[in-house]
Amino acid sequence: MRLSWRARRRWSLVVLLVALPAYVVAAVTVMNALDRPPLLVELAIYVGLGLAWALPLRFVFHGIGREEEPDGR
């Protein structure tokens, strides 16, 4: 099922305003529970966690900055 431009725009707002802050809080909580690993390991974990949320949701953000097409796609 393909989402319309309008639906993707709404879902992108939900992801950025609700899901992403919750994900950041969860990631920081998990990192604090690990008792601060070495700096490079911590950096690698944060980069991995950053990609872990962005890659699966890239279809939601695709084309959001463009004007709506006349046929609604």
TANORMO-V635140 format. One line per field, one symbol per residue. ss: DSSP state (2 for helix, 1 for strand, 0 for the rest). phi: phi as a letter, one per 40 degrees, with the letter a starting at -180 (. if undefined). burial: b if it has 24 or more other C-alpha atoms within 12 Angstrom, else e. Layout:
BEGIN
ss: ???
phi: ???
burial: ???
END
This chain:
BEGIN
ss: 0000222222222222222222222222222220000022222222222222220002222000000000000
phi: .cccdccccccccccccbccccccccccccccccffcddcccccccccccccccccbcccccgccccccdcgc
burial: eeeebbebbebbeeeeeeeeeeeeeeeeeeeeeeeeeeeeeeeeeeeeeeeeeeeeeeebbeeeeeeeeeeee
END
